């Protein structure tokens, strides 16, 4: 456990410093539930729904639905393909829906009970709002997202972790540098009968912009690992 204490201490100090200095900030809560299953030894699939609250967690910000599929190339490398449908709620009752797809590649390496993960993601999204005479929907900038995860297995049921993620817009003419980061500390709890809970605290901070907003996010997620029974081969 001593291995990750310095990392957790640095992230905790970052949280405290931003809590003291942030001028534009908000406290949010993210609640999610999902189901995952192994299709085969290489392929797995899952779906998750999530509710995000903002304005000090007093009103809904968005409702998300995320189905996806992943392919495990080997014990070090995994690829994933995902889609997101989101319903977004605004304070002036101008609500919108949006769509997003992402392609992931994740590498991992275990050092005893310590696991390091590096995930890179390409994502692109658009809304259902029609904004010009060509009847084309508004398109969000594409992003490259890179996340480093450090996880420590205290026991088979308890694994604390720390994450740091950077967001880089790829085709935004007004922003060519990183425009956001997320720093997270949390833990997953494996329960009985293939149930699990994940709890985390996250700081999300805007970069390279005036009046940058800092969001302090408390999250909890539930997941169920669905086991598909395979039919036994009939005896000849």
C-alpha positions in Angstrom: 0.0 0.0 0.0 3.0 2.3 0.6 3.6 2.4 -3.2 0.5 4.6 -4.0 0.5 6.8 -0.9 2.6 9.6 -2.5 0.4 9.6 -5.7 -2.8 9.8 -3.6 -1.2 12.6 -1.5 -0.4 14.7 -4.5 -3.9 14.3 -5.9 -5.4 15.1 -2.6 -3.3 18.3 -2.3 -4.5 19.3 -5.8 -8.1 18.9 -4.7 -7.5 21.0 -1.6 -5.7 23.8 -3.5 -8.4 24.1 -6.2 -11.1 24.1 -3.6 -9.4 27.1 -2.0 -8.7 29.1 -5.2 -11.4 28.2 -7.7 -13.5 31.3 -8.6 -16.0 29.6 -10.8 -16.9 26.2 -9.3 -19.8 23.8 -8.9 -20.5 20.7 -6.9 -21.9 17.8 -9.0 -23.0 14.3 -8.4 -22.9 11.4 -10.9 -25.0 8.3 -10.4 -24.8 5.3 -12.7 -25.9 1.7 -13.1 -24.7 -0.9 -15.6 -24.6 -4.5 -16.8 -21.6 -6.2 -18.3 -21.1 -9.7 -19.8 -18.4 -11.8 -21.4 -19.5 -12.9 -24.9 -16.4 -15.1 -25.2 -12.8 -15.2 -23.9 -11.9 -12.3 -26.1 -15.1 -10.2 -26.4 -17.2 -8.6 -23.8 -20.2 -6.1 -23.9 -22.0 -3.8 -21.6 -24.5 -1.0 -21.2 -24.6 1.8 -18.6 -27.0 4.6 -17.8 -26.0 7.7 -15.8 -27.6 10.7 -14.3 -25.5 13.8 -13.8 -26.6 16.6 -11.4 -25.2 20.1 -11.3 -25.7 23.5 -9.6 -24.6 22.0 -6.3 -26.5 18.9 -7.3 -29.9 20.6 -7.2 -30.9 20.1 -10.9 -30.4 17.5 -13.6 -27.6 18.3 -16.1 -27.8 15.2 -18.4 -29.0 11.7 -18.7 -26.7 9.3 -20.5 -27.0 5.8 -22.1 -23.7 4.1 -23.0 -23.6 0.7 -24.8 -20.3 -0.7 -25.8 -18.2 -3.7 -26.8 -14.5 -4.5 -26.1 -11.9 -6.9 -27.4 -9.1 -8.3 -25.3 -6.1 -8.8 -27.6 -3.9 -10.2 -24.8 -3.3 -9.7 -21.1 -1.6 -6.3 -21.8 -3.8 -4.8 -24.5 -7.6 -4.2 -24.9 -9.6 -2.3 -27.6 -13.2 -0.9 -27.2 -15.9 0.7 -29.3 -18.6 2.7 -27.6 -21.7 4.9 -28.4 -23.4 7.5 -26.1 -26.9 8.9 -26.3 -27.4 11.9 -24.0 -30.3 14.1 -23.1 -29.2 17.4 -21.8 -31.3 19.7 -19.6 -30.7 23.5 -19.3 -31.9 26.0 -16.8 -34.1 27.8 -19.4 -35.9 24.6 -20.4 -34.1 24.4 -23.8 -33.3 20.7 -23.7 -31.3 18.9 -26.4 -30.2 15.4 -27.3 -26.8 14.4 -28.6 -24.9 11.4 -29.9 -21.2 10.4 -29.5 -19.0 7.5 -30.5 -15.5 6.6 -29.2 -12.7 4.2 -30.0 -10.4 3.2 -27.2 -7.1 1.4 -26.8 -5.9 0.4 -23.3 -2.6 -1.0 -22.1 -2.1 -2.5 -18.7 0.7 -3.9 -16.6 0.6 -5.6 -13.2 3.4 -5.3 -10.6 2.2 -7.6 -7.9 -0.9 -6.0 -6.4 -0.3 -2.8 -8.2 -1.8 -2.3 -11.7 -0.9 0.6 -14.2 -3.3 1.4 -17.0 -3.0 3.8 -19.9 -6.0 4.4 -22.0 -6.2 6.6 -25.1 -9.5 7.5 -26.6 -10.7 9.2 -29.8 -14.3 10.6 -29.6 -16.6 12.6 -31.8 -20.1 13.8 -31.2 -23.0 15.8 -32.6 -26.4 17.1 -31.5 -29.9 16.8 -33.0 -30.0 20.6 -33.3 -30.2 21.8 -36.9 -28.1 25.0 -37.2 -27.9 26.0 -40.9 -29.8 26.0 -44.2 -28.2 22.7 -45.2 -30.1 21.0 -42.4 -26.9 19.6 -40.9 -26.7 18.9 -37.1 -24.2 20.8 -34.9 -21.0 18.8 -34.6 -18.8 18.9 -31.5 -15.0 19.0 -31.9 -13.3 15.6 -32.0 -11.2 14.8 -28.9 -8.1 12.8 -28.0 -8.4 11.8 -24.3 -5.5 10.1 -22.5 -5.9 8.7 -19.0 -3.4 7.2 -16.6 -4.8 4.9 -13.8 -3.0 3.5 -10.8 -4.9 0.7 -9.0 -3.9 -1.2 -5.9 -5.6 -4.5 -4.9 -5.9 -4.4 -1.1 -8.0 -7.5 -1.2 -10.2 -9.5 -3.7 -13.1 -7.2 -2.9 -11.4 -3.8 -2.3 -9.3 -1.9 -4.8 -8.5 1.9 -4.4 -7.3 3.8 -7.4 -6.1 7.2 -8.7 -6.7 8.6 -12.2 -5.5 11.6 -14.2 -7.0 12.4 -17.7 -6.2 15.1 -20.2 -8.6 16.3 -23.0 -7.2 17.6 -26.3 -9.5 19.0 -29.0 -8.4 17.9 -32.4 -10.3 20.2 -34.8 -11.3 23.2 -32.8 -9.9 26.4 -34.4 -10.4 28.3 -31.2 -8.6 25.9 -29.0 -5.5 24.0 -30.0 -4.2 23.1 -26.6 -5.5 20.9 -23.7 -8.8 22.4 -22.6 -9.7 20.2 -19.6 -8.4 17.7 -17.1 -9.8 15.3 -14.6 -8.1 14.1 -11.4 -9.9 11.3 -9.5 -9.5 9.2 -6.4 -11.8 6.3 -5.7 -12.3 2.7 -5.0 -14.2 -0.3 -6.3 -16.0 -2.7 -4.0 -16.7 -6.3 -5.3 -19.9 -7.6 -3.6 -21.3 -11.0 -3.6 -23.1 -12.6 -6.6 -21.2 -10.6 -9.2 -22.4 -7.2 -7.9 -20.0 -4.3 -7.6 -20.0 -0.7 -6.4 -17.6 2.1 -7.5 -17.2 5.3 -5.4 -15.1 8.3 -6.4 -14.3 12.0 -5.9 -13.2 13.9 -9.0 -11.9 17.4 -9.8 -12.7 18.6 -13.4 -10.9 21.8 -14.4 -11.0 23.8 -17.6 -7.7 24.9 -19.1 -6.5 27.7 -21.4 -9.7 29.8 -21.1 -10.9 32.8 -19.2 -13.1 32.3 -16.1 -12.2 28.6 -16.1 -14.7 26.4 -14.3 -13.8 23.8 -11.7 -16.3 21.0 -10.9 -16.1 18.9 -7.8 -17.8 15.7 -8.5 -19.0 12.9 -6.1 -19.8 9.7 -8.0 -21.3 6.3 -7.2 -21.9 3.5 -9.7 -23.4 0.1 -9.5 -22.6 -2.7 -11.9 -23.7 -6.3 -12.4 -21.6 -9.0 -14.1 -24.1 -11.0 -16.1 -22.9 -14.6 -16.7 -24.2 -16.2 -19.8 -24.8 -19.9 -19.5 -23.3 -21.9 -22.4 -25.2 -24.8 -23.8 -23.5 -28.1 -23.2 -22.7 -30.1 -26.3 -25.0 -33.1 -26.8 -23.4 -36.5 -26.5 -23.1 -38.5 -29.7 
